[in-house]
Amino acid sequence: VYMMVCDVQRAFVCYCMVDTPHGDVLLDKWDDMMLHNLENKVVAHKRISISEVIERDLFIEQKMRERYAIANRYFQNYLEEIYNK
């Protein structure tokens, strides 16, 4: 989607490992907080991973547009049904 919206032909995906913020709502008192803290465990330059080059695929983009059109029609019909009750 990003390649289509930004009209780029090639892209990379960067995966970044970051610490879980203290007090995060997804963690509870039984979680081992040491597993969520990468400092002193993983060297900073190893926390980032970059993918291979991703080439834009116009066929996939066309399939996405078709699926969007179908989903949008379904959504519009659903809204119309709700509003006309």
N, CA, C and O atoms as a Tinker XYZ file with bonds, in Angstrom:
   340  protein
     1  N      0.832000   -1.193000    0.000000    73     2
     2  CA     0.000000    0.000000    0.000000    64     1     3
     3  C      0.876000    1.256000    0.000000    63     2     4     5
     4  O      0.615000    2.196000   -0.751000    81     3
     5  N      1.911000    1.271000    0.838000    73     3     6
     6  CA     2.750000    2.469000    0.924000    64     5     7
     7  C      3.450000    2.755000   -0.399000    63     6     8     9
     8  O      3.587000    3.912000   -0.797000    81     7
     9  N      3.884000    1.717000   -1.067000    73     7    10
    10  CA     4.555000    1.922000   -2.346000    64     9    11
    11  C      3.588000    2.502000   -3.370000    63    10    12    13
    12  O      3.966000    3.354000   -4.174000    81    11
    13  N      2.344000    2.041000   -3.340000    73    11    14
    14  CA     1.334000    2.540000   -4.267000    64    13    15
    15  C      0.992000    3.996000   -3.943000    63    14    16    17
    16  O      0.936000    4.836000   -4.841000    81    15
    17  N      0.768000    4.290000   -2.674000    73    15    18
    18  CA     0.385000    5.648000   -2.264000    64    17    19
    19  C      1.510000    6.646000   -2.525000    63    18    20    21
    20  O      1.266000    7.764000   -2.978000    81    19
    21  N      2.741000    6.233000   -2.237000    73    19    22
    22  CA     3.891000    7.143000   -2.398000    64    21    23
    23  C      4.504000    7.063000   -3.791000    63    22    24    25
    24  O      5.427000    7.815000   -4.105000    81    23
    25  N      4.002000    6.162000   -4.623000    73    23    26
    26  CA     4.478000    5.993000   -5.989000    64    25    27
    27  C      5.983000    5.748000   -6.052000    63    26    28    29
    28  O      6.714000    6.437000   -6.764000    81    27
    29  N      6.432000    4.737000   -5.280000    73    27    30
    30  CA     7.835000    4.331000   -5.329000    64    29    31
    31  C      7.918000    2.930000   -5.926000    63    30    32    33
    32  O      6.990000    2.132000   -5.788000    81    31
    33  N      9.028000    2.638000   -6.587000    73    31    34
    34  CA     9.192000    1.358000   -7.279000    64    33    35
    35  C      9.911000    0.305000   -6.442000    63    34    36    37
    36  O      9.736000   -0.893000   -6.667000    81    35
    37  N     10.712000    0.742000   -5.485000    73    35    38
    38  CA    11.466000   -0.179000   -4.620000    64    37    39
    39  C     11.402000    0.326000   -3.190000    63    38    40    41
    40  O     11.321000    1.528000   -2.936000    81    39
    41  N     11.440000   -0.633000   -2.255000    73    39    42
    42  CA    11.386000   -0.238000   -0.846000    64    41    43
    43  C     12.101000   -1.276000    0.007000    63    42    44    45
    44  O     12.407000   -2.378000   -0.449000    81    43
    45  N     12.358000   -0.904000    1.239000    73    43    46
    46  CA    12.905000   -1.796000    2.254000    64    45    47
    47  C     11.959000   -1.776000    3.443000    63    46    48    49
    48  O     11.226000   -0.809000    3.648000    81    47
    49  N     11.978000   -2.840000    4.220000    73    47    50
    50  CA    11.259000   -2.859000    5.489000    64    49    51
    51  C     12.315000   -2.929000    6.575000    63    50    52    53
    52  O     13.209000   -3.774000    6.524000    81    51
    53  N     12.216000   -2.051000    7.552000    73    51    54
    54  CA    13.152000   -2.049000    8.673000    64    53    55
    55  C     12.424000   -2.524000    9.923000    63    54    56    57
    56  O     11.396000   -1.964000   10.303000    81    55
    57  N     12.958000   -3.547000   10.550000    73    55    58
    58  CA    12.406000   -4.056000   11.797000    64    57    59
    59  C     13.276000   -3.526000   12.924000    63    58    60    61
    60  O     14.498000   -3.668000   12.884000    81    59
    61  N     12.664000   -2.922000   13.916000    73    59    62
    62  CA    13.407000   -2.325000   15.020000    64    61    63
    63  C     12.951000   -2.934000   16.340000    63    62    64    65
    64  O     11.760000   -2.931000   16.650000    81    63
    65  N     13.892000   -3.454000   17.114000    73    63    66
    66  CA    13.578000   -3.964000   18.449000    64    65    67
    67  C     13.716000   -2.815000   19.435000    63    66    68    69
    68  O     14.761000   -2.169000   19.506000    81    67
    69  N     12.673000   -2.569000   20.183000    73    67    70
    70  CA    12.699000   -1.494000   21.177000    64    69    71
    71  C     12.198000   -2.030000   22.509000    63    70    72    73
    72  O     11.486000   -3.032000   22.567000    81    71
    73  N     12.583000   -1.346000   23.574000    73    71    74
    74  CA    12.112000   -1.720000   24.907000    64    73    75
    75  C     10.614000   -1.478000   25.018000    63    74    76    77
    76  O     10.078000   -0.556000   24.404000    81    75
    77  N      9.945000   -2.310000   25.802000    73    75    78
    78  CA     8.538000   -2.076000   26.109000    64    77    79
    79  C      8.483000   -0.980000   27.166000    63    78    80    81
    80  O      9.184000   -1.073000   28.174000    81    79
    81  N      7.679000    0.043000   26.967000    73    79    82
    82  CA     7.612000    1.128000   27.956000    64    81    83
    83  C      7.139000    0.622000   29.314000    63    82    84    85
    84  O      6.282000   -0.258000   29.398000    81    83
    85  N      7.709000    1.187000   30.373000    73    83    86
    86  CA     7.265000    0.830000   31.726000    64    85    87
    87  C      5.821000    1.261000   31.893000    63    86    88    89
    88  O      5.426000    2.330000   31.427000    81    87
    89  N      5.041000    0.435000   32.554000    73    87    90
    90  CA     3.643000    0.764000   32.774000    64    89    91
    91  C      2.773000    0.504000   31.560000    63    90    92    93
    92  O      1.642000    0.985000   31.496000    81    91
    93  N      3.286000   -0.253000   30.592000    73    91    94
    94  CA     2.505000   -0.534000   29.389000    64    93    95
    95  C      1.250000   -1.319000   29.753000    63    94    96    97
    96  O      1.305000   -2.249000   30.558000    81    95
    97  N      0.133000   -0.947000   29.166000    73    95    98
    98  CA    -1.147000   -1.583000   29.491000    64    97    99
    99  C     -1.221000   -3.035000   29.019000    63    98   100   101
   100  O     -2.087000   -3.781000   29.475000    81    99
   101  N     -0.338000   -3.447000   28.123000    73    99   102
   102  CA    -0.356000   -4.822000   27.639000    64   101   103
   103  C      0.393000   -5.779000   28.559000    63   102   104   105
   104  O      0.315000   -6.996000   28.389000    81   103
   105  N      1.113000   -5.236000   29.526000    73   103   106
   106  CA     1.857000   -6.065000   30.468000    64   105   107
   107  C      1.145000   -6.073000   31.812000    63   106   108   109
   108  O      0.473000   -5.110000   32.180000    81   107
   109  N      1.304000   -7.178000   32.540000    73   107   110
   110  CA     0.739000   -7.208000   33.888000    64   109   111
   111  C      1.829000   -7.588000   34.883000    63   110   112   113
   112  O      2.990000   -7.754000   34.507000    81   111
   113  N      1.459000   -7.724000   36.133000    73   111   114
   114  CA     2.458000   -7.936000   37.191000    64   113   115
   115  C      3.162000   -9.281000   37.067000    63   114   116   117
   116  O      4.218000   -9.468000   37.670000    81   115
   117  N      2.613000  -10.225000   36.306000    73   115   118
   118  CA     3.240000  -11.533000   36.159000    64   117   119
   119  C      4.248000  -11.574000   35.017000    63   118   120   121
   120  O      5.004000  -12.539000   34.901000    81   119
   121  N      4.274000  -10.559000   34.183000    73   119   122
   122  CA     5.246000  -10.526000   33.092000    64   121   123
   123  C      6.645000  -10.295000   33.638000    63   122   124   125
   124  O      6.846000   -9.518000   34.571000    81   123
   125  N      7.606000  -10.983000   33.041000    73   123   126
   126  CA     9.008000  -10.790000   33.404000    64   125   127
   127  C      9.506000   -9.539000   32.684000    63   126   128   129
   128  O      9.752000   -9.567000   31.478000    81   127
   129  N      9.653000   -8.454000   33.419000    73   127   130
   130  CA    10.037000   -7.180000   32.815000    64   129   131
   131  C     11.426000   -7.232000   32.175000    63   130   132   133
   132  O     11.725000   -6.442000   31.279000    81   131
   133  N     12.269000   -8.153000   32.628000    73   131   134
   134  CA    13.604000   -8.263000   32.036000    64   133   135
   135  C     13.529000   -8.701000   30.563000    63   134   136   137
   136  O     14.418000   -8.386000   29.773000    81   135
   137  N     12.475000   -9.421000   30.207000    73   135   138
   138  CA    12.318000   -9.841000   28.813000    64   137   139
   139  C     11.936000   -8.681000   27.909000    63   138   140   141
   140  O     12.090000   -8.754000   26.690000    81   139
   141  N     11.436000   -7.612000   28.514000    73   139   142
   142  CA    10.959000   -6.465000   27.742000    64   141   143
   143  C     11.955000   -5.306000   27.749000    63   142   144   145
   144  O     11.663000   -4.223000   27.242000    81   143
   145  N     13.124000   -5.543000   28.325000    73   143   146
   146  CA    14.164000   -4.524000   28.389000    64   145   147
   147  C     15.391000   -5.056000   27.653000    63   146   148   149
   148  O     16.016000   -6.018000   28.099000    81   147
   149  N     15.731000   -4.440000   26.541000    73   147   150
   150  CA    16.837000   -4.921000   25.711000    64   149   151
   151  C     18.177000   -4.283000   26.057000    63   150   152   153
   152  O     19.224000   -4.741000   25.599000    81   151
   153  N     18.145000   -3.240000   26.856000    73   151   154
   154  CA    19.385000   -2.548000   27.184000    64   153   155
   155  C     20.353000   -3.506000   27.869000    63   154   156   157
   156  O     19.957000   -4.263000   28.755000    81   155
   157  N     21.588000   -3.478000   27.472000    73   155   158
   158  CA    22.664000   -4.334000   27.978000    64   157   159
   159  C     22.500000   -5.796000   27.567000    63   158   160   161
   160  O     23.285000   -6.637000   28.004000    81   159
   161  N     21.510000   -6.124000   26.745000    73   159   162
   162  CA    21.336000   -7.492000   26.254000    64   161   163
   163  C     21.628000   -7.586000   24.765000    63   162   164   165
   164  O     22.273000   -8.529000   24.306000    81   163
   165  N     21.153000   -6.613000   24.024000    73   163   166
   166  CA    21.324000   -6.612000   22.576000    64   165   167
   167  C     22.054000   -5.331000   22.203000    63   166   168   169
   168  O     21.623000   -4.232000   22.552000    81   167
   169  N     23.154000   -5.484000   21.497000    73   167   170
   170  CA    23.927000   -4.324000   21.068000    64   169   171
   171  C     23.041000   -3.452000   20.172000    63   170   172   173
   172  O     22.317000   -3.956000   19.313000    81   171
   173  N     23.113000   -2.151000   20.389000    73   171   174
   174  CA    22.208000   -1.215000   19.708000    64   173   175
   175  C     22.174000   -1.403000   18.194000    63   174   176   177
   176  O     21.099000   -1.379000   17.594000    81   175
   177  N     23.341000   -1.591000   17.568000    73   175   178
   178  CA    23.339000   -1.710000   16.104000    64   177   179
   179  C     22.742000   -3.036000   15.620000    63   178   180   181
   180  O     22.467000   -3.180000   14.429000    81   179
   181  N     22.536000   -4.003000   16.513000    73   179   182
   182  CA    21.911000   -5.272000   16.132000    64   181   183
   183  C     20.401000   -5.264000   16.359000    63   182   184   185
   184  O     19.728000   -6.260000   16.090000    81   183
   185  N     19.872000   -4.163000   16.845000    73   183   186
   186  CA    18.434000   -4.070000   17.092000    64   185   187
   187  C     17.643000   -3.764000   15.829000    63   186   188   189
   188  O     16.412000   -3.796000   15.846000    81   187
   189  N     18.330000   -3.470000   14.742000    73   187   190
   190  CA    17.656000   -3.094000   13.497000    64   189   191
   191  C     17.985000   -4.125000   12.421000    63   190   192   193
   192  O     19.141000   -4.506000   12.241000    81   191
   193  N     16.959000   -4.564000   11.718000    73   191   194
   194  CA    17.119000   -5.516000   10.629000    64   193   195
   195  C     16.451000   -4.919000    9.393000    63   194   196   197
   196  O     15.322000   -4.434000    9.459000    81   195
   197  N     17.149000   -4.959000    8.286000    73   195   198
   198  CA    16.616000   -4.386000    7.047000    64   197   199
   199  C     16.355000   -5.516000    6.060000    63   198   200   201
   200  O     17.204000   -6.384000    5.858000    81   199
   201  N     15.185000   -5.498000    5.453000    73   199   202
   202  CA    14.798000   -6.547000    4.510000    64   201   203
   203  C     15.567000   -6.416000    3.201000    63   202   204   205
   204  O     16.311000   -5.461000    2.978000    81   203
   205  N     15.361000   -7.403000    2.354000    73   203   206
   206  CA    15.846000   -7.317000    0.981000    64   205   207
   207  C     15.009000   -6.259000    0.258000    63   206   208   209
   208  O     13.999000   -5.790000    0.784000    81   207
   209  N     15.429000   -5.898000   -0.924000    73   207   210
   210  CA    14.671000   -4.922000   -1.716000    64   209   211
   211  C     13.313000   -5.521000   -2.082000    63   210   212   213
   212  O     13.226000   -6.660000   -2.541000    81   211
   213  N     12.267000   -4.741000   -1.874000    73   211   214
   214  CA    10.918000   -5.151000   -2.261000    64   213   215
   215  C     10.559000   -4.376000   -3.521000    63   214   216   217
   216  O     10.562000   -3.145000   -3.530000    81   215
   217  N     10.251000   -5.106000   -4.574000    73   215   218
   218  CA     9.897000   -4.489000   -5.852000    64   217   219
   219  C      8.385000   -4.286000   -5.922000    63   218   220   221
   220  O      7.613000   -5.117000   -5.445000    81   219
   221  N      7.988000   -3.203000   -6.507000    73   219   222
   222  CA     6.563000   -2.915000   -6.683000    64   221   223
   223  C      5.949000   -3.915000   -7.662000    63   222   224   225
   224  O      6.546000   -4.240000   -8.688000    81   223
   225  N      4.750000   -4.400000   -7.332000    73   223   226
   226  CA     4.070000   -5.389000   -8.164000    64   225   227
   227  C      2.695000   -4.845000   -8.551000    63   226   228   229
   228  O      1.786000   -4.794000   -7.722000    81   227
   229  N      2.549000   -4.444000   -9.800000    73   227   230
   230  CA     1.304000   -3.840000  -10.270000    64   229   231
   231  C      0.138000   -4.824000  -10.260000    63   230   232   233
   232  O     -1.010000   -4.418000  -10.083000    81   231
   233  N      0.419000   -6.112000  -10.449000    73   231   234
   234  CA    -0.630000   -7.125000  -10.402000    64   233   235
   235  C     -1.230000   -7.202000   -8.998000    63   234   236   237
   236  O     -2.450000   -7.264000   -8.845000    81   235
   237  N     -0.379000   -7.198000   -7.980000    73   235   238
   238  CA    -0.859000   -7.221000   -6.592000    64   237   239
   239  C     -1.654000   -5.955000   -6.293000    63   238   240   241
   240  O     -2.690000   -6.013000   -5.630000    81   239
   241  N     -1.177000   -4.823000   -6.774000    73   239   242
   242  CA    -1.900000   -3.564000   -6.558000    64   241   243
   243  C     -3.300000   -3.624000   -7.171000    63   242   244   245
   244  O     -4.263000   -3.154000   -6.565000    81   243
   245  N     -3.414000   -4.196000   -8.359000    73   243   246
   246  CA    -4.721000   -4.303000   -9.004000    64   245   247
   247  C     -5.650000   -5.191000   -8.184000    63   246   248   249
   248  O     -6.830000   -4.877000   -8.026000    81   247
   249  N     -5.124000   -6.300000   -7.660000    73   247   250
   250  CA    -5.934000   -7.183000   -6.813000    64   249   251
   251  C     -6.390000   -6.450000   -5.558000    63   250   252   253
   252  O     -7.522000   -6.630000   -5.108000    81   251
   253  N     -5.514000   -5.624000   -4.991000    73   251   254
   254  CA    -5.881000   -4.840000   -3.806000    64   253   255
   255  C     -7.011000   -3.873000   -4.133000    63   254   256   257
   256  O     -7.956000   -3.732000   -3.356000    81   255
   257  N     -6.917000   -3.216000   -5.268000    73   255   258
   258  CA    -7.971000   -2.271000   -5.675000    64   257   259
   259  C     -9.314000   -2.985000   -5.869000    63   258   260   261
   260  O    -10.362000   -2.472000   -5.478000    81   259
   261  N     -9.265000   -4.172000   -6.476000    73   259   262
   262  CA   -10.493000   -4.945000   -6.678000    64   261   263
   263  C    -11.112000   -5.342000   -5.341000    63   262   264   265
   264  O    -12.322000   -5.218000   -5.150000    81   263
   265  N    -10.289000   -5.816000   -4.428000    73   263   266
   266  CA   -10.792000   -6.215000   -3.107000    64   265   267
   267  C    -11.327000   -5.018000   -2.341000    63   266   268   269
   268  O    -12.330000   -5.123000   -1.635000    81   267
   269  N    -10.662000   -3.887000   -2.480000    73   267   270
   270  CA   -11.145000   -2.672000   -1.822000    64   269   271
   271  C    -12.528000   -2.298000   -2.354000    63   270   272   273
   272  O    -13.419000   -1.955000   -1.577000    81   271
   273  N    -12.709000   -2.361000   -3.664000    73   271   274
   274  CA   -13.998000   -1.994000   -4.264000    64   273   275
   275  C    -15.114000   -2.894000   -3.736000    63   274   276   277
   276  O    -16.204000   -2.415000   -3.425000    81   275
   277  N    -14.846000   -4.182000   -3.637000    73   275   278
   278  CA   -15.845000   -5.121000   -3.113000    64   277   279
   279  C    -16.140000   -4.818000   -1.647000    63   278   280   281
   280  O    -17.302000   -4.756000   -1.247000    81   279
   281  N    -15.096000   -4.629000   -0.851000    73   279   282
   282  CA   -15.276000   -4.342000    0.576000    64   281   283
   283  C    -15.997000   -3.016000    0.784000    63   282   284   285
   284  O    -16.833000   -2.898000    1.679000    81   283
   285  N    -15.683000   -2.032000   -0.026000    73   283   286
   286  CA   -16.318000   -0.723000    0.109000    64   285   287
   287  C    -17.807000   -0.792000   -0.233000    63   286   288   289
   288  O    -18.630000   -0.168000    0.437000    81   287
   289  N    -18.151000   -1.553000   -1.278000    73   287   290
   290  CA   -19.572000   -1.737000   -1.613000    64   289   291
   291  C    -20.316000   -2.402000   -0.457000    63   290   292   293
   292  O    -21.420000   -1.993000   -0.098000    81   291
   293  N    -19.701000   -3.428000    0.116000    73   291   294
   294  CA   -20.306000   -4.125000    1.255000    64   293   295
   295  C    -20.516000   -3.146000    2.413000    63   294   296   297
   296  O    -21.582000   -3.127000    3.028000    81   295
   297  N    -19.504000   -2.341000    2.703000    73   295   298
   298  CA   -19.578000   -1.374000    3.797000    64   297   299
   299  C    -20.666000   -0.337000    3.539000    63   298   300   301
   300  O    -21.443000   -0.017000    4.439000    81   299
   301  N    -20.727000    0.186000    2.328000    73   299   302
   302  CA   -21.743000    1.185000    1.990000    64   301   303
   303  C    -23.152000    0.598000    2.113000    63   302   304   305
   304  O    -24.058000    1.264000    2.614000    81   303
   305  N    -23.338000   -0.633000    1.661000    73   303   306
   306  CA   -24.635000   -1.300000    1.804000    64   305   307
   307  C    -24.991000   -1.498000    3.271000    63   306   308   309
   308  O    -26.144000   -1.333000    3.669000    81   307
   309  N    -24.001000   -1.848000    4.062000    73   307   310
   310  CA   -24.208000   -2.044000    5.500000    64   309   311
   311  C    -24.633000   -0.733000    6.159000    63   310   312   313
   312  O    -25.574000   -0.713000    6.953000    81   311
   313  N    -23.943000    0.361000    5.832000    73   311   314
   314  CA   -24.310000    1.665000    6.388000    64   313   315
   315  C    -25.722000    2.061000    5.976000    63   314   316   317
   316  O    -26.501000    2.561000    6.788000    81   315
   317  N    -26.038000    1.835000    4.715000    73   315   318
   318  CA   -27.374000    2.176000    4.226000    64   317   319
   319  C    -28.443000    1.379000    4.980000    63   318   320   321
   320  O    -29.499000    1.909000    5.328000    81   319
   321  N    -28.155000    0.115000    5.223000    73   319   322
   322  CA   -29.093000   -0.731000    5.966000    64   321   323
   323  C    -29.290000   -0.216000    7.393000    63   322   324   325
   324  O    -30.411000   -0.204000    7.902000    81   323
   325  N    -28.212000    0.205000    8.029000    73   323   326
   326  CA   -28.299000    0.730000    9.400000    64   325   327
   327  C    -29.083000    2.038000    9.427000    63   326   328   329
   328  O    -29.960000    2.222000   10.272000    81   327
   329  N    -28.772000    2.938000    8.514000    73   327   330
   330  CA   -29.426000    4.253000    8.509000    64   329   331
   331  C    -30.909000    4.185000    8.140000    63   330   332   333
   332  O    -31.685000    5.057000    8.533000    81   331
   333  N    -31.303000    3.167000    7.397000    73   331   334
   334  CA   -32.692000    3.057000    6.954000    64   333   335
   335  C    -33.556000    2.176000    7.857000    63   334   336   337
   336  O    -34.671000    1.817000    7.477000    81   335
   337  N    -33.071000    1.829000    9.021000    73   335   338
   338  CA   -33.866000    1.008000    9.947000    64   337   339
   339  C    -34.933000    1.830000   10.594000    63   338   340
   340  O    -35.703000    1.315000   11.405000    81   339
